[in-house]
Amino acid sequence: MSTKIQKIGVLTSGGDSPGMNAAIRSVVRTCAYHKINCVGIYRGYQGMIEGDFKPMDARSVNNIINKGGTVLKSARCMDFRTKEGRSAAHKQLKAEGIDAFVVIGGDGSFTGAMVFNQEYDFPVIGIPGTIDNDIFGTTFTLGFDTALNTVVEVIDKIRDTASSHNRLFFVEVMGRDVGHIALNAGVGAGAEEILIPEEDLGLERLVESLKRSKESGKSSSIVIVAEGDKTGKNVFELKEYVEKHLPIYDVRVSVLGHMQRGGSPSCYDRVLASRMGVKAVEALLEGKTSLMVGIQDNQLILTPLEMAIKGHTKIDKELIRVSDIMTT
């Protein structure tokens, strides 16, 4: 390991996701293991600009591995998008003696880190933390598995009501640009239809599918809708369209919203966060920079931040096929 870096900062940025605290814990304790000082940077890049720092040691991260959200807080920072803001952040880091930092977040957070690295040659490593699983260079992002479990649990409860009242429920889940949550949760919860941005089912095909479901003897139905799906303008338009063309259905809408982000992280997310935190710190100590830690085939890999930002994840075509078979 290189001895050039003596103090590493860690921050969480953008939307929170389950597993962020486990990653913070891992970064802090890996620093302690290698006898490197660690500093928590509160409120993301905003806190970096304002010098909102706090030294962290192995004991300061006791009992956070099981907590959702982020103990370092998070904020979206417009100032960091300006040269003046980044200059102020650099001065604060230097004044604190921070030699490098680990940022836990999504593509917006990584963009800020990449630009900062380019301008100041400042070592930085990213850890992907977002429930949408929409970061290129990793099969799973922190929080995705937990969000899936949360969504499936809620859909199971909704199905109880749907079955009791012979209703059709449209359940909207997060996924503005990608349908990973909708597709996986839909298969896991046994949804009758799954609407995702990558596959435009179309309103007429949706109605035909629901009609076949009714004719096959199904007394209730669950349709999972990713928020970025373009079948209708929004989930409420879908409801109105189906009510108009299939009046036999009693239709309801449930928008899960931010409940998908919260809650105690799953075991998978805790283990993944622990592995990624170790990899991030040791990559910095090896002199590596402007990279993101990811996982593929259960092996940790490093991807250039630029690729992680500009690349696009692909929906699992095999899972779409499985979904089609399961909804027969």
C-alpha positions in Angstrom: 0.0 0.0 0.0 1.1 3.5 -0.7 1.9 5.8 2.3 1.2 9.1 0.4 -2.4 9.3 1.5 -2.8 9.9 5.2 -6.4 11.2 5.5 -9.4 10.2 3.5 -12.8 11.9 3.4 -16.1 10.1 2.9 -19.4 11.6 1.8 -22.8 10.6 0.6 -24.5 12.6 -2.2 -27.7 12.8 -4.1 -30.7 10.6 -3.1 -30.2 8.3 -0.1 -30.3 4.5 -0.4 -30.2 1.6 2.0 -26.6 0.4 2.4 -25.0 3.9 2.5 -24.4 3.6 6.2 -22.8 0.2 5.8 -20.5 1.7 3.1 -19.6 4.6 5.4 -18.8 2.1 8.2 -16.6 0.1 5.8 -14.7 3.1 4.6 -14.0 4.3 8.1 -13.0 0.9 9.5 -10.8 0.1 6.5 -9.0 3.5 7.1 -8.5 2.5 10.7 -7.2 -0.9 9.7 -4.6 0.7 7.5 -3.9 3.4 10.1 -5.2 6.1 7.9 -7.2 9.0 9.3 -10.8 9.3 8.1 -13.1 12.4 8.0 -16.8 12.4 7.5 -18.0 15.1 5.1 -21.6 16.0 6.1 -24.3 17.0 3.6 -22.4 15.9 0.5 -20.7 18.5 -1.7 -22.5 21.3 0.1 -20.7 20.3 3.3 -17.5 20.0 1.5 -17.8 23.6 0.3 -18.7 24.8 3.8 -16.1 22.6 5.6 -18.6 20.6 7.5 -16.2 17.9 8.5 -15.9 15.5 11.5 -13.1 13.0 12.3 -14.4 9.4 12.4 -12.8 6.4 13.9 -13.8 2.7 14.1 -16.0 3.3 17.2 -17.8 6.3 15.7 -19.6 3.9 13.2 -20.9 1.5 15.8 -24.4 0.2 15.2 -25.0 1.9 11.8 -24.7 -1.1 9.5 -28.4 -1.9 10.0 -29.7 1.7 9.5 -31.3 3.1 6.4 -30.6 6.5 5.1 -27.2 8.1 5.7 -25.7 9.4 9.0 -23.6 11.8 7.0 -26.8 13.3 5.6 -27.1 14.2 1.9 -27.9 17.3 -0.1 -28.0 18.3 -3.8 -25.5 21.1 -4.3 -25.8 23.5 -7.2 -22.7 25.5 -6.0 -20.5 22.5 -6.7 -21.5 22.7 -10.4 -19.6 26.0 -10.6 -15.8 26.5 -10.7 -16.1 28.9 -7.7 -17.9 26.2 -5.7 -15.3 23.5 -6.5 -12.5 25.9 -5.7 -14.0 26.6 -2.3 -14.4 22.8 -1.7 -10.7 22.2 -2.7 -9.5 24.9 -0.2 -11.6 23.3 2.6 -10.2 19.9 1.8 -6.6 21.1 1.8 -7.2 23.1 5.0 -8.4 19.9 6.7 -5.5 17.9 5.4 -7.7 15.6 3.4 -5.7 13.8 0.7 -8.5 11.9 -1.1 -12.2 11.1 -0.8 -14.7 8.4 -1.4 -18.1 9.5 -2.7 -21.2 7.3 -2.3 -24.0 8.2 -4.7 -25.2 8.1 -8.3 -24.2 9.5 -11.7 -24.7 13.1 -10.6 -22.4 12.6 -7.7 -19.9 10.9 -9.9 -20.0 13.7 -12.4 -19.0 16.2 -9.7 -16.2 13.9 -8.5 -14.8 13.4 -12.0 -14.8 17.1 -12.8 -13.2 17.8 -9.5 -10.5 15.2 -10.1 -9.8 16.6 -13.5 -9.4 20.2 -12.2 -7.4 19.5 -9.1 -5.8 16.1 -9.7 -7.5 15.1 -6.5 -7.8 11.3 -5.8 -11.4 10.1 -5.7 -13.2 6.8 -5.8 -16.9 6.3 -6.2 -19.3 3.7 -4.7 -22.6 3.3 -6.5 -25.5 4.1 -4.1 -28.9 4.3 -5.8 -32.0 2.1 -5.6 -32.7 2.4 -9.4 -29.7 0.2 -10.3 -29.0 2.5 -13.2 -25.2 2.8 -13.0 -23.0 1.3 -15.7 -20.1 -0.9 -14.6 -21.9 -2.8 -11.8 -24.5 -5.5 -11.8 -25.9 -4.2 -8.5 -25.9 -0.8 -6.8 -26.3 -0.3 -3.1 -29.9 -0.2 -2.1 -31.4 -2.0 -5.1 -31.8 -5.3 -3.4 -33.4 -3.7 -0.3 -35.8 -1.6 -2.5 -36.9 -4.8 -4.3 -37.7 -6.5 -1.0 -39.6 -3.5 0.1 -41.6 -3.3 -3.1 -42.4 -7.0 -3.1 -43.6 -6.9 0.5 -45.9 -4.0 -0.3 -47.3 -5.6 -3.4 -48.0 -8.8 -1.4 -50.1 -6.7 0.9 -51.9 -4.9 -2.0 -52.7 -8.3 -3.6 -54.6 -9.3 -0.4 -56.9 -6.3 -0.9 -57.1 -6.8 -4.7 -58.2 -10.4 -4.3 -60.7 -9.5 -1.6 -62.4 -7.0 -3.8 -61.7 -8.4 -7.3 -59.8 -5.2 -8.1 -57.1 -4.2 -10.6 -54.3 -2.3 -9.0 -51.7 -0.2 -10.9 -48.7 0.0 -8.6 -46.1 2.7 -9.6 -42.5 2.1 -8.5 -39.4 4.1 -9.0 -37.4 3.9 -12.2 -37.4 7.2 -14.2 -35.1 5.9 -16.9 -34.8 2.2 -16.3 -37.2 -0.6 -15.3 -35.0 -2.8 -13.1 -37.1 -2.4 -10.0 -40.4 -2.9 -11.8 -39.2 -5.9 -13.8 -37.6 -7.8 -10.9 -40.3 -6.9 -8.3 -43.0 -7.7 -10.9 -41.6 -11.2 -11.4 -41.0 -11.7 -7.7 -44.5 -10.6 -6.8 -46.3 -12.4 -9.6 -47.6 -9.3 -11.3 -50.0 -9.8 -14.3 -48.3 -7.1 -16.3 -45.0 -5.1 -16.0 -44.6 -1.7 -17.7 -41.1 -0.4 -18.1 -39.4 2.3 -20.2 -37.4 -0.2 -22.2 -40.5 -2.0 -23.5 -43.5 0.0 -24.8 -46.5 -2.3 -24.4 -48.9 0.3 -25.7 -52.4 1.0 -24.3 -54.3 -1.3 -26.7 -52.0 -4.2 -25.9 -52.4 -3.5 -22.2 -56.1 -3.6 -22.5 -56.0 -6.8 -24.6 -53.7 -8.5 -22.0 -56.0 -7.5 -19.1 -59.0 -8.7 -21.0 -57.3 -12.1 -21.5 -56.5 -12.3 -17.8 -60.1 -11.7 -17.0 -61.3 -14.3 -19.4 -58.9 -16.8 -18.1 -60.5 -16.6 -14.7 -58.4 -14.2 -12.8 -60.5 -12.3 -10.4 -57.9 -9.6 -9.6 -54.8 -8.2 -11.2 -51.6 -6.3 -10.3 -49.9 -4.2 -12.9 -46.4 -2.8 -12.0 -45.6 0.5 -13.6 -42.1 2.0 -13.6 -42.4 5.8 -13.2 -40.6 6.3 -16.5 -42.9 4.1 -18.6 -44.3 5.8 -21.6 -47.4 3.6 -22.1 -49.5 6.5 -20.8 -48.6 10.1 -19.6 -48.8 8.8 -16.1 -50.2 6.0 -14.0 -53.5 7.8 -13.5 -54.1 8.1 -17.2 -53.6 4.4 -17.4 -56.3 3.9 -14.8 -58.7 6.2 -16.7 -58.0 4.4 -20.0 -58.6 1.0 -18.6 -61.8 2.1 -16.8 -63.1 3.5 -20.1 -62.3 0.4 -22.2 -62.7 -2.3 -19.6 -65.5 -1.2 -17.2 -65.6 -4.7 -15.8 -62.6 -3.8 -13.7 -62.7 -1.9 -10.4 -59.4 0.0 -10.8 -57.1 1.5 -8.1 -53.7 3.2 -8.1 -51.0 2.9 -5.5 -47.8 5.1 -5.9 -45.2 3.7 -3.6 -42.9 6.8 -3.8 -40.1 7.4 -1.3 -41.0 4.4 0.9 -38.9 2.4 -1.5 -35.8 4.3 -0.4 -36.1 3.8 3.3 -35.8 0.9 5.7 -33.1 -1.3 7.1 -30.8 -2.6 4.3 -30.9 -6.3 3.3 -28.1 -8.6 4.2 -27.0 -8.5 0.5 -26.7 -4.7 0.6 -24.8 -4.8 3.9 -22.3 -7.3 2.6 -21.9 -5.5 -0.8 -21.4 -2.2 0.9 -18.8 -3.7 3.2 -16.9 -5.1 0.3 -17.1 -2.0 -1.8 -15.9 0.2 1.1 -12.8 -1.9 1.5 -12.1 -1.9 -2.2 -12.6 1.9 -2.5 -10.1 2.8 0.3 -7.5 0.3 -0.8 -7.8 1.5 -4.4 -6.9 5.0 -3.2 -4.0 3.7 -1.2 -2.7 1.9 -4.3 -2.7 5.3 -6.1 -5.8 4.7 -8.2 -8.3 7.5 -8.9 -11.4 8.6 -10.8 -12.8 5.1 -10.7 -16.0 3.5 -9.4 -16.2 0.2 -7.5 -18.6 -2.2 -9.0 -19.5 -5.9 -8.9 -19.8 -8.3 -11.8 -20.0 -12.1 -11.5 -19.6 -11.6 -7.7 -16.1 -10.1 -8.3 -15.4 -6.5 -7.4 -14.1 -4.4 -10.4 -13.1 -0.8 -11.0 -14.6 1.2 -13.8 -13.6 4.7 -14.9 -16.0 7.3 -13.6 -16.5 8.6 -17.1 -17.7 5.2 -18.3 -19.9 4.8 -15.3 -21.6 8.1 -16.0 -21.9 7.9 -19.8 -22.6 4.1 -20.1 -26.2 2.7 -20.0 -27.4 -0.3 -18.2 -29.3 -2.9 -20.1 -32.5 -4.5 -19.1 -32.4 -8.3 -18.6 -34.1 -9.7 -21.7 -34.2 -13.2 -20.2 -36.1 -11.9 -17.3 -38.6 -10.2 -19.7 -39.1 -13.6 -21.3 -39.6 -15.2 -17.9 -42.2 -12.5 -17.1 -44.0 -13.2 -20.3 -44.2 -16.9 -19.5 -45.3 -16.3 -15.9 -48.2 -14.0 -16.9 -49.7 -16.6 -19.2 
